[in-house]
Amino acid sequence: MEELTGVLEQLAVKLGTTTEYLWSVLISQAKISAITDLIYIVLNIIIGIMLYKLHINLSKRDLYDEYEEPLIAVMVIGALVWCVIFLINFFSIGGIINGFFNPEYWALQKVLDVI
């Protein structure tokens, strides 16, 4: 804990502020970061739904048969990119929960990451 206090004091001195102000900024940033991550997850889900609806629409109109390989390749690449982004967003759920319900822990984690 002394190491944490020392890092906060050094950072506060470099920024020309107090450790209390710096800590309050970190606490505020926890909620902002949680909201940003939540927006990313919601956007990812919306894009996933749109991608699925596009797939259904293309299947119903038999466009997969008509434009076989290029269209299938584009849809597979789109689905893979969506999956990777979804996994990245999925692992931010812990940060979202901490940002809303325990911002002090989130701020502590950020400071410890610097150490």
C-alpha positions in Angstrom: 0.0 0.0 0.0 2.9 2.3 0.7 4.1 1.7 -2.9 0.7 2.8 -4.2 0.7 5.9 -2.1 4.2 6.7 -3.3 3.3 6.3 -7.0 0.2 8.5 -6.5 2.2 11.2 -4.8 4.9 11.1 -7.5 2.3 11.3 -10.2 0.5 14.1 -8.4 3.7 16.1 -8.1 4.5 15.7 -11.8 0.9 16.8 -12.7 1.0 19.7 -10.2 -2.0 18.6 -8.2 -2.9 16.7 -5.0 -3.2 13.0 -4.5 -6.8 13.4 -3.4 -7.7 15.2 -6.6 -5.9 12.6 -8.7 -7.7 9.8 -6.9 -11.1 11.5 -7.5 -10.3 11.9 -11.2 -9.5 8.1 -11.3 -12.8 7.3 -9.6 -14.7 9.5 -12.2 -12.8 7.9 -15.0 -13.9 4.4 -13.8 -17.6 5.3 -14.6 -16.7 6.8 -17.9 -14.7 3.8 -18.9 -17.5 1.5 -17.9 -20.0 3.5 -20.0 -17.7 3.4 -23.0 -17.2 -0.3 -22.7 -20.9 -0.9 -22.4 -21.5 1.2 -25.5 -19.0 -1.0 -27.4 -20.8 -4.2 -26.3 -24.2 -2.8 -27.3 -22.9 -1.7 -30.7 -21.2 -5.1 -31.2 -24.5 -6.9 -30.4 -26.4 -4.6 -32.8 -23.8 -5.3 -35.6 -24.1 -9.0 -34.9 -27.9 -8.9 -35.3 -27.5 -7.0 -38.5 -25.0 -9.5 -39.8 -27.3 -12.3 -39.0 -30.3 -10.7 -40.7 -28.1 -10.0 -43.7 -27.2 -13.7 -43.8 -30.9 -14.7 -43.6 -31.8 -12.3 -46.3 -29.1 -13.5 -48.6 -30.1 -17.1 -47.9 -33.8 -16.4 -48.7 -33.0 -14.8 -52.0 -30.6 -17.6 -53.0 -27.8 -15.1 -53.5 -25.3 -17.5 -52.0 -26.0 -19.9 -54.9 -25.7 -17.0 -57.4 -22.5 -15.4 -56.2 -21.1 -18.5 -54.4 -17.5 -18.1 -53.4 -17.0 -14.3 -53.2 -20.2 -13.7 -51.2 -19.5 -16.6 -48.8 -15.9 -15.4 -48.3 -17.1 -11.9 -47.4 -19.7 -13.3 -45.0 -17.2 -15.6 -43.3 -14.6 -12.9 -42.9 -17.3 -10.5 -41.5 -18.4 -13.2 -39.0 -14.8 -13.9 -37.9 -14.1 -10.2 -37.4 -17.3 -9.9 -35.5 -16.4 -12.9 -33.3 -12.9 -11.5 -32.5 -14.4 -8.1 -31.6 -17.1 -9.8 -29.5 -14.5 -11.8 -27.5 -12.5 -8.6 -26.8 -15.7 -6.9 -25.6 -16.8 -9.9 -23.6 -13.6 -9.7 -21.5 -14.3 -6.1 -20.6 -17.5 -7.1 -18.7 -15.5 -7.3 -15.4 -14.2 -3.7 -15.9 -17.8 -2.5 -16.6 -19.0 -4.1 -13.3 -16.1 -2.7 -11.4 -16.5 0.7 -13.0 -20.2 1.0 -11.9 -20.3 -0.8 -8.6 -16.7 -0.6 -7.3 -14.9 2.3 -8.9 -12.2 2.4 -6.2 -11.1 -1.1 -7.1 -11.0 -0.1 -10.8 -8.9 2.9 -10.0 -6.6 0.8 -7.8 -6.2 -1.7 -10.7 -5.2 1.1 -13.1 -2.6 2.4 -10.6 -1.2 -1.1 -10.0 -1.0 -1.7 -13.7 1.4 1.3 -13.9 3.5 -0.1 -11.1 
